Structures are given as C-alpha cells and as structure tokens.
Amino acid sequence: HKSNYEFIKDRLDHHANNYDAVVLLTHAKPTDNHKDFFSRLTFKIVTNSRLKSIPWVYIHGGGKGIYEEEERFLNMKNFLRVQIEGRKRNPINIMIDTTSGGARVKIDRNDKTVWSVCCNPWLEGWAP
C-alpha cells in the first residue's frame, strides 16, 4: 500500500493546483487491510488546504450494483465513496462536473445514467 500511496502523492504534488477534483479508481472496497494507505492519504488531505477544498471520489468494485456507499468516507465532507458492481460488465463513463462551484458525479453505462449525485460537499454534503 505504501507504493500506491506514494504514486498518488507524487501525482498530486506534480500537478499541484492543476485539478478541480480527484477520482481514485480501485479494485476492492476498503477494509482494515488498507488502513495504512488511508491513514497516509487522510493526513495528506487534511494537512493541505487545496486538497481539502476540492471533491474526492473514491470508486471501487466488488458490489452487486452501483450505489453510494458512504458520503463522508474517512470522516471528510469532501470525500465520497462509491461502490460499483463487480464481475464482467459493460464499461462505465464517469463524469465529474465542477463548473457550478460544487460537484456533480455521474456514472453512465450504455448511454444511460445509472447513478448521479451532486453537491457542494464541503458545505452541505452529498445529495442525489
């Protein structure tokens, strides 16, 4: 997990202030086995005012359907965790729109919206 964290940290540092949102795509839902990764990531976010001010979306597989798993993942208002169905499926299209001052996350499959949420997460929290 350390090398995964270091990769993300390097990308964030290298592209500092050149992003409006961060999307992490992973394989499995977080468990106690991932604490070392998430404790480092949480520290990185909460100690950096820029990272605290943008939406983070953590999308992972392993589920039986697309649904919002936890709106305040890692106890942070700007961090949304979404689980998508596992196994072989048609590709999904993920869109993050930050033009309105908040963020809209939309997941489409076969040109149909299958899940959508919007917010100004650091003020109101995520809402469908």
N, C-alpha and C positions, 0 to 999 in steps of 0.2 A: 504494500500500500504506500510505502514511502516514495517509491519511484513514480507512482501515479500522482501523488500529491505534488512532487517536485515538478513533474511535467506541467500540471495545471498552474502552479505558482510561476514557473518560467514564462508560460504564455501570458498570464495576467501582467506580469512585470514587463515583459517585452512590448506588449500592446497597451500599456498604461494609458488610460483616458481615451482610448480609441474604440470603445464599445459602449452600448446603451443597455445591454442585458448580457447575462451569461447563461448558457444552456449546457448542462452536463448530460451526456447520453451514456448510460452504463448498462451492464448486463443484469445484475441481480439487485433485489431490494436490500437496503442496508440492514445489517444485523450487528450483533456485538462483535463479530469478527472484523468489522470495518471501523471500529471506534478510533483507532489510531489515525486513519485517514480523515475522518470527520472532525476530530478534535483539532487537528492542524488546520483544516480548511476553515472551521469556525473561527479560530483565532485570527487567521489571515483576514477574514471578512470583518470581524468586529473591531479590529485594530486599524482599519483603513477606511477613512470616511467616504472615499469614492466607491469602494465595494459595498458599503452599507447603503448607498443611495441608489443602487440600481436593482432591478429584479433579477433573481436567480431562479432558474427552473431546472430541477433535477428529474430527469426522465429515465425510468428503468423498466426492464422487462420482468417477466415472472408472474404475471397475473392472468386472470381469465377474461378481463375486459379492460377498457380504458376508463379510468376514474381518478379523481383527485384523492390522493391518499392522505395527505397531511398538509394543511395550509400554512402552518407555522413550523415547518420542519427545522430542526436544530434550534427551536425556540426563537426564530428570527422572522419578523413580519415580511421581509422581502424575499424569503426563500420558500418556494413551492415545490413539493414533491409529487410527481405524477407517475402512477404505475400503468404500463400498457400490457396488453395480453402477450403471453409467451408463445412459443412454438412458431411454426412457419406461418406467416401471414403476408398479405399484400403490403407493399411499402406504405409508409405514412409520410405525410408532408407536415412539418411543424413550422408554424409562423409565429413570430413574436413581433408585435407592433408596439413601439414606444412613442409614437408621434403625438399622442394625446396627453403626454405628461404622466400617464400611468403605463400600464402594460396590458396587452391582450395576447393571450396564448391560445392558439387554435391548432387543432390536430385534424387533418383531413385524410381520408382513405378513399380511393376510387372516386375522387372529385366530390365527396360528400363530407361535411363537417361531422366528426364523430365525437368531438369534445371541445369545449371552449370555455374560457374563464377570463375575466378581466379585473383590473383593479388599479388602485394606486396603493400597492401593498404596504408601503411604509407608513401610510396614514390610516387606511380603512381595513386592510386585509383583503384577501382574495374573495371574489364573489362571482357566481355564474352569470 
